Amino acid sequence: MAATARRVTDTLQPRNVLLVGMLSIGLAASGHWTGLLWGLLGALCAGIVPAAYIEWERGRGKWGDRHVVDRTKRAPIFFVILGSIGTGSLLMVLGDAPGGILAAMLALWVMTVGLLAVNTVWKISVDSAVASSVVALLACVHSAWWLLAYAMTLAVCWSRVALRYHTTAQTVAGACLGAATATAYLFV
């Protein structure tokens, strides 16, 4: 069971989910292949840059693995994510990106603010929040059929609990925060 949970959590980690999700959101937002480029920029800023920062800090010996299980050490990651998403959003505004991809970036930025706020007092699951947010965003930009992909979010939540990185409540809270901030997309 632990080996399966490890495979799930490694495969469905935020940078991977964001890469696939943001490419699809960018494509839907533009209705043209150029949306893939906007989606790639979104994935780079929301997922790949933060993951690279975590790996850099791991290399320096600051953290043992990408999960940063000690919530008191997580604040710098959230600030990197906020700065990276903000920079990507600015580039999108300057490049006249489609409004849909900008709204998705705003949803991810707001979600990160919420994660940071909660993390000051309680360890919330970032992996669950990202998985949930991406599914909800895909449902908003494509169709409600994407809600079936919540099976992926449930798998992420299960793996985080099975590996003892989070409690059930922490994964449910993360998934709820991700869904709530993503569905705000409908009103932007």
N, C-alpha and C positions, 0 to 999 in steps of 0.2 A: 504494500500500500504506500509506503513512504517513497519508493522509487517512482510510482505513478504520480504521486503528488508533486515530486520534484520535477518530473517531465512537464507536467501541466503548468506549474508556476514558472518554469524557465521558458517554455514555449509561448505562454500567454502573458509574458511580462509587459509592462507598459510600453516600452519602446517598440515592440513587435506589433502590439495591438494598435498603437497610434500610427505606425507606418501604413498598415493595411487600411485602417479606418480613415485616416486623413487623405490618402490617395483617392479613396472612393468618394469622400465628401467633396474634395476639390473637383473631381470629375462631375459630380451631380450639380455642384454650385455653378459651374461654368457651362455645362452642357456640351463641352468640347474637350478634346485631348489636352489642351493647354491647362485645363484644371488640374491635371496630374502634377504639373510643375508647382502650382500653388499648394496642392496637397502635400507634395514632397517638402516644400518649405515649412508647412505646418508641422509635419512629422519630425522634421529636423529640429525645429525649435521647441516643440512640446515633448518630444520623446528622446531623440538621439543625443542632443546636446546635454540634457540632464543625465542620461545614462553614461555619457562620456565623462562627465564631471564626477559621477560616483566612482567610475573605474579609475580615474586619476587619483582621487582621494584614497581608494583602496591601495593603489600602487605606492602611495606615500605612507601606508600603514595606519591611516586614520580609522578605517572601517574594515571589518573582517570580510564582508561580502556585500553584494548589491542590495541586500534587504535592509540594512541599517536598522537592526532590531531595537536598538536603544533610541527611544523617541526623543530624548534630550539632545541627540546629535543630528536630528533631522532638519532643523530650521535652515541651515545653509542650503540644503538641497531645494527647499521650497523657494528661497530667494533666487536661486539660479534659474529655477523653472519660471518664476514670474518674470524675471529679466529677459529670459530667452523668448518666452511667448510674447512679451511686450515688444521686443525688438522685431520678431517675426511679423507681428501685427502692423508695426510701423512700416516695415518694408512692403507689406501687402497694401497698405493705404497708399503709399507713394507709388506703387506699381499698378494701382487701380485694379486690385484683385476683386473677384466677384464677392458680393455681399454675404453670400452663404458661407464661404470659407472664413471670412472675417468674423461672422457670428459664431462659428464653431470655435475659433480661437478665443473669442470673448468668453464663451461658455467654459472652456478649459482654464482660462485665467481665473474666472470667478470660482471655479471648483478648487483651484489651487489655494486661493485665499481662504476658502472654507477649510481645506485640509490643514493649512498652517494654523488657523485659529483653533481648531479642535485639538491639533497635535500639542498645543501648549499645555493642555491638561489631561489628554487621553490619547492613547495610541490608536489611530484610525487607519484602516487599510487603504493605502494608495492604489495598490494593484486592483482591488475590487472597485474603487471609485473610477479608475480609468476604464476598466472593462465595461462597467455599466454606462459610463458617459458615452463611450464610442458606440455602443449598441443603440442607445437612445438617439444619438445624433444621426446614425444611419437610418433609423426609423423615421426621423423627421425629414431627412433629405430625399429618401428613396420611397419607402412604403412601410406601413405598419407590420408587414411580414418580417421585417428585420427584428422585431421583438422576439421572434423565435430564437434569435442568437443570444438571448439571455441565458440559454443553456451554457454558453461559454462563460458568462459572468458567474453562474452558479459553480462551474468547475473551478474557476479562479478562487472563489470564496472557500470552497471545500479544500482546495490545495493549501491555502494559507492557514486554515485551521488545522488540517492534518499535519502540516509541518511545524505546528506550534509557534508560528510567527504572530498569529492573531487569535483572538477569541471569535466565536460566532458573532457576537454583538459588534465587534470592531469591523468585521467584513460586511455585515448588513448595513451598518452606519455608512461605510464607505460607498457601498453600492447605491444606497439611497441618496447620498450627497451627489454622486455622479449623475444619477438619473434626474434629480431635481434641477441641477444647473444646466444639464443638456436640454431638458424640455423647455427651459426658458428661451431656447433657440426659436421656438414657434412664435414668440411674441416680439422678437427683434426685427 
